[in-house]
Amino acid sequence: MIKKSPNAAGGVARAQKLSPEKRSEIAHAAAAARWGVPKATHQGELAIGDIRIPCAVLDDGRRVLTENGITNALLGSRSGASKRLKKTLSEAGAPAPLFLAPERLKPFISNEMLDGPLVPVQYLDGARTVTGFDATILPSACEVWLKARDAGALQSQQLDKAQRAEMLMRGLAHIGIVALVDEATGYQEVRAIMAMMAR
């Protein structure tokens, strides 16, 4: 019989105290770390009016916004219908996330968007694996909603989403999204130090 070290026995005891969900989360994070999933080095919230979007700077320099944050910013609070749509989209392997899922938006989503900022980014935030998107998706997604509205393609119940997109675009009009994310996460100070060190 192999005798366990005190450290190993303590680890087993700690693991047994965790909920199955927490154990799964930790195992998933460990696997992601082994496979080179990027990690968030700085986190914060992007504030645009009364809307808050969780954001991060990753260890590879990418600036990301969380999928849930973008969805809530564009669609408002998530209803039961939106949750059902999310489940349907996941099962169908749909290329567009929930915030651009309505069928009437499809003609306004370019292949460049699908192959670029609409590619999801999985990253580690502590022990959690989070799904996000490149921060440049926010103005691009807003443009899709506004183009659809301008073309008269939206249903009446979707017009408030276009209104939210317009408000977000106005909030982004004077400051670049990368600068906003850097400010929200405190990364601008690190960036300034790195720039000074590079001289």
C-alpha positions as CSV (number, residue, x, y, z in Angstrom):
1,M,0.0,0.0,0.0
2,I,1.3,3.5,-0.9
3,K,1.3,5.9,2.0
4,K,0.1,9.4,1.2
5,S,2.2,12.3,2.2
6,P,0.6,14.8,4.7
7,N,0.3,17.4,1.9
8,A,-1.5,14.9,-0.4
9,A,-3.9,13.9,2.4
10,G,-4.6,17.5,3.1
11,G,-5.3,18.2,-0.6
12,V,-7.7,15.3,-0.7
13,A,-9.5,16.5,2.5
14,R,-9.8,20.0,1.0
15,A,-11.1,18.7,-2.3
16,Q,-13.8,16.6,-0.5
17,K,-15.1,19.8,1.2
18,L,-15.7,21.5,-2.1
19,S,-19.0,21.4,-4.0
20,P,-19.0,19.3,-7.2
21,E,-19.4,22.6,-9.2
22,K,-16.3,24.1,-7.5
23,R,-14.3,21.0,-8.1
24,S,-15.3,21.0,-11.7
25,E,-14.4,24.7,-12.1
26,I,-11.0,24.1,-10.6
27,A,-10.3,21.1,-12.7
28,H,-11.4,22.9,-15.8
29,A,-9.1,25.9,-15.0
30,A,-6.2,23.5,-14.4
31,A,-6.8,21.8,-17.8
32,A,-7.1,25.2,-19.5
33,A,-3.8,26.3,-17.9
34,R,-2.1,23.1,-19.2
35,W,-3.4,23.8,-22.7
36,G,-2.1,27.3,-22.8
37,V,-5.4,29.2,-22.3
38,P,-4.6,32.9,-21.8
39,K,-5.0,34.4,-18.3
40,A,-6.5,37.7,-17.3
41,T,-3.8,39.9,-15.7
42,H,-6.0,42.9,-15.2
43,Q,-9.8,43.0,-14.7
44,G,-12.3,45.8,-14.4
45,E,-15.7,47.1,-15.6
46,L,-16.1,49.3,-18.6
47,A,-18.6,52.0,-17.6
48,I,-20.7,53.6,-20.4
49,G,-23.5,55.7,-18.9
50,D,-25.3,53.3,-16.5
51,I,-24.1,50.2,-18.3
52,R,-21.2,48.2,-16.9
53,I,-19.4,45.6,-19.0
54,P,-16.8,43.3,-17.3
55,C,-13.5,43.5,-19.2
56,A,-9.9,42.2,-18.9
57,V,-6.5,42.5,-20.4
58,L,-5.0,39.1,-21.0
59,D,-1.4,37.9,-20.6
60,D,-1.0,38.0,-24.4
61,G,-2.0,41.7,-24.5
62,R,-5.5,41.2,-25.9
63,R,-8.3,43.3,-24.5
64,V,-11.5,41.5,-24.0
65,L,-15.1,42.1,-22.9
66,T,-17.2,39.2,-21.4
67,E,-19.9,37.7,-23.6
68,N,-22.4,38.2,-20.8
69,G,-21.4,41.8,-20.4
70,I,-21.9,42.6,-24.1
71,T,-25.2,40.7,-24.2
72,N,-26.6,42.6,-21.2
73,A,-25.3,45.9,-22.6
74,L,-27.0,45.4,-26.0
75,L,-30.1,43.4,-25.1
76,G,-30.8,44.6,-21.5
77,S,-31.6,42.1,-18.8
78,R,-31.6,38.6,-20.1
79,S,-35.1,37.2,-20.3
80,G,-36.2,33.6,-20.3
81,A,-36.6,33.8,-24.0
82,S,-33.0,35.0,-24.5
83,K,-31.8,32.1,-22.3
84,R,-33.7,29.6,-24.4
85,L,-32.3,31.2,-27.5
86,K,-28.8,30.9,-26.1
87,K,-29.3,27.2,-25.4
88,T,-30.7,26.6,-28.9
89,L,-27.8,28.5,-30.4
90,S,-25.2,26.5,-28.4
91,E,-26.8,23.2,-29.5
92,A,-26.9,24.3,-33.1
93,G,-23.3,25.5,-33.0
94,A,-24.4,28.9,-34.3
95,P,-21.5,31.2,-35.4
96,A,-23.1,34.4,-33.9
97,P,-23.3,35.0,-30.1
98,L,-26.6,35.9,-28.4
99,F,-26.1,39.6,-28.8
100,L,-26.1,39.3,-32.6
101,A,-28.3,36.2,-32.8
102,P,-31.6,37.6,-34.2
103,E,-32.2,36.3,-37.7
104,R,-32.8,39.9,-39.0
105,L,-29.2,40.9,-38.2
106,K,-27.6,38.2,-40.3
107,P,-27.4,40.2,-43.5
108,F,-25.5,42.9,-41.7
109,I,-22.8,40.6,-40.2
110,S,-19.7,40.5,-42.4
111,N,-17.4,37.5,-42.9
112,E,-14.6,39.7,-41.5
113,M,-16.6,40.0,-38.3
114,L,-17.2,36.3,-38.1
115,D,-13.5,35.5,-38.7
116,G,-12.2,38.3,-36.5
117,P,-13.8,39.9,-33.4
118,L,-16.7,37.5,-33.3
119,V,-14.3,34.5,-32.6
120,P,-14.9,33.8,-28.9
121,V,-11.9,34.0,-26.6
122,Q,-11.7,31.6,-23.7
123,Y,-9.6,32.9,-20.8
124,L,-8.9,32.2,-17.2
125,D,-10.0,34.7,-14.5
126,G,-8.6,33.1,-11.4
127,A,-10.1,29.6,-11.3
128,R,-12.9,30.4,-13.7
129,T,-12.9,30.0,-17.4
130,V,-14.6,33.0,-19.0
131,T,-15.9,33.5,-22.6
132,G,-15.2,36.9,-24.0
133,F,-14.6,38.6,-27.3
134,D,-12.0,41.0,-28.5
135,A,-13.0,44.5,-27.2
136,T,-13.4,45.8,-30.8
137,I,-16.5,43.8,-31.1
138,L,-18.6,46.3,-29.1
139,P,-18.6,49.1,-31.7
140,S,-18.9,46.5,-34.5
141,A,-21.9,44.9,-32.9
142,C,-23.5,48.3,-32.3
143,E,-23.0,49.1,-36.0
144,V,-24.8,45.8,-37.0
145,W,-27.8,46.8,-34.9
146,L,-27.8,50.4,-36.3
147,K,-27.5,49.3,-39.9
148,A,-30.4,46.9,-39.5
149,R,-32.5,49.6,-38.0
150,D,-31.6,52.1,-40.8
151,A,-32.5,49.4,-43.3
152,G,-35.9,48.9,-41.7
153,A,-35.1,45.3,-41.0
154,L,-35.9,45.2,-37.3
155,Q,-39.2,44.3,-35.7
156,S,-40.8,46.9,-33.4
157,Q,-39.8,45.0,-30.3
158,Q,-36.1,45.1,-31.4
159,L,-35.9,48.8,-31.8
160,D,-35.0,49.4,-28.1
161,K,-31.9,47.2,-28.7
162,A,-30.9,49.5,-31.6
163,Q,-31.5,52.4,-29.3
164,R,-29.1,50.9,-26.7
165,A,-26.6,50.3,-29.5
166,E,-26.8,54.0,-30.5
167,M,-26.3,55.1,-26.8
168,L,-23.3,52.8,-26.5
169,M,-21.8,54.2,-29.8
170,R,-22.2,57.7,-28.5
171,G,-20.4,56.7,-25.3
172,L,-17.5,55.3,-27.3
173,A,-17.4,58.1,-29.8
174,H,-14.6,60.2,-28.1
175,I,-12.4,57.5,-26.5
176,G,-11.1,54.3,-28.2
177,I,-12.3,51.0,-26.8
178,V,-8.7,49.9,-26.0
179,A,-8.0,53.0,-23.9
180,L,-11.3,52.4,-22.1
181,V,-10.5,48.8,-21.2
182,D,-6.9,49.8,-20.2
183,E,-8.4,52.5,-17.9
184,A,-11.1,50.2,-16.4
185,T,-8.5,47.5,-15.6
186,G,-5.7,49.8,-14.4
187,Y,-3.6,48.5,-17.2
188,Q,-2.7,52.0,-18.5
189,E,-0.3,52.3,-15.7
190,V,1.5,49.1,-16.6
191,R,1.5,50.1,-20.3
192,A,3.1,53.4,-19.4
193,I,5.8,51.7,-17.3
194,M,6.5,49.2,-20.1
195,A,6.8,52.0,-22.6
196,M,9.3,53.8,-20.4
197,M,11.3,50.6,-19.9
198,A,11.4,50.0,-23.7
199,R,13.2,53.3,-24.3
